[in-house]
Amino acid sequence: MEANKCPRCGWPLAELPGSATTSQRVSQGRLEYVRCLCGSWLARVDGVVIGATKSQL
């Protein structure tokens, strides 16, 4: 997956408004869930996208 863009729509993560919806420490680093503008939820570990849900389009 592209670390700096949403894998569903390609939107740059640096341009997403707001901050992580939820964040917690895990053994690999800091896990965050962020909502993209396309509606997809992104899972990031230390800022790197590791998963995404399907958008609600």
ZIHUCOR-V505877 format. One record per helix or strand of 2 or more residues. SS is the DSSP state (a for helix, b for strand). FROM is the first residue (numbers start at 1). TO is the last residue. If there is no record, write none. Layout:
[[SS FROM TO] [SS FROM TO]]
This chain:
[[a 13 15] [b 22 26] [b 29 35] [b 41 45] [b 48 52]]
